[in-house]
Amino acid sequence: MGSRLRANAKAELRFIGVVERVDEYESELRIFPAFHSGLKGVGEFSHLIILYWMHLCDNEDDRGTLLVFPRRHGVKVEKGVFACRSPSRPNPIGLCVSELVGTDGHVLRVKGLDALQGSPIVDIKPYIPRADSFPSAHVPEWTKNGPPT
């Protein structure tokens, strides 16, 4: 099947919520009513993987970007967008592991989310250390400069 896919193939994406509030310490994610039952058990986890749509980069210029200079890492070496966490990319999907601070019905309060207010939420997954942490992973030297994400 994979060999039949085209670069311009389309898929339907359903946003499950939105980043409603962002401040220096916490963000609030409001989950849409159709997805409320999917939150059952989320409060049992200390951290969540949040996938979100970088809506301010959803334009032809940003989506056509394939080469970037990783600004946040203080290097002047051009890299492919798939080797970086640039918001400019063919599909502006953001991913961030965030600490779950609390829940209030269909609102999740998290710390460490790097999404902007108004960013649509694509998905939420539980962070499971035995599956999601690889302490011996190798990264290029240039990634060791700059912020953690």
NORGIDA-V5333 format. One record per backbone hydrogen bond with DSSP energy under -0.5 kcal/mol. NH is the residue of the N-H (numbers start at 0). CO is the residue of the C=O. E is the energy in kcal/mol with one decimal. If there is no record, write none. Layout:
((NH & CO & E) (NH & CO & E))
This chain:
((3 & 0 & -1.9) (4 & 0 & -0.5) (4 & 1 & -1.0) (8 & 5 & -1.8) (14 & 12 & -0.6) (15 & 120 & -2.7) (16 & 120 & -0.9) (17 & 29 & -2.1) (18 & 118 & -2.4) (19 & 17 & -0.8) (19 & 27 & -2.5) (20 & 27 & -1.3) (22 & 25 & -2.4) (26 & 109 & -2.5) (27 & 20 & -2.5) (28 & 107 & -2.9) (29 & 17 & -2.7) (29 & 27 & -0.5) (30 & 28 & -0.6) (30 & 105 & -2.8) (31 & 15 & -2.6) (34 & 31 & -2.5) (35 & 32 & -1.5) (37 & 34 & -1.2) (38 & 35 & -2.1) (39 & 36 & -1.4) (41 & 38 & -2.4) (43 & 40 & -1.6) (44 & 41 & -1.9) (47 & 97 & -2.9) (48 & 124 & -3.6) (49 & 47 & -0.7) (49 & 95 & -3.0) (50 & 48 & -0.6) (50 & 122 & -2.7) (51 & 93 & -2.3) (52 & 119 & -2.8) (53 & 51 & -0.6) (53 & 91 & -3.5) (54 & 52 & -2.2) (56 & 53 & -2.2) (57 & 54 & -1.2) (58 & 56 & -1.7) (62 & 58 & -2.7) (63 & 59 & -1.1) (63 & 60 & -0.5) (64 & 61 & -1.2) (67 & 78 & -2.9) (69 & 67 & -0.6) (69 & 76 & -0.7) (70 & 68 & -1.8) (72 & 69 & -1.5) (73 & 70 & -1.7) (74 & 69 & -1.0) (78 & 67 & -3.2) (80 & 65 & -2.6) (82 & 79 & -2.3) (83 & 80 & -1.3) (88 & 86 & -0.7) (92 & 90 & -3.0) (93 & 51 & -3.8) (93 & 91 & -0.5) (95 & 49 & -1.9) (97 & 47 & -3.0) (97 & 95 & -0.6) (98 & 110 & -1.9) (99 & 45 & -2.9) (100 & 98 & -0.7) (100 & 108 & -2.9) (101 & 108 & -1.6) (103 & 106 & -2.6) (105 & 103 & -0.6) (106 & 103 & -1.2) (107 & 28 & -2.5) (108 & 101 & -3.2) (109 & 26 & -2.5) (109 & 107 & -0.5) (110 & 98 & -2.4) (117 & 18 & -3.1) (118 & 115 & -2.1) (120 & 16 & -2.7) (121 & 50 & -2.6) (121 & 119 & -0.5) (122 & 50 & -1.7) (124 & 48 & -2.4) (126 & 46 & -2.0) (127 & 125 & -0.6) (128 & 126 & -0.5) (130 & 127 & -1.8) (131 & 127 & -2.8) (132 & 128 & -1.7) (133 & 131 & -0.5) (136 & 133 & -2.2) (142 & 139 & -1.4) (143 & 140 & -1.9) (144 & 141 & -1.0) (146 & 71 & -0.5))
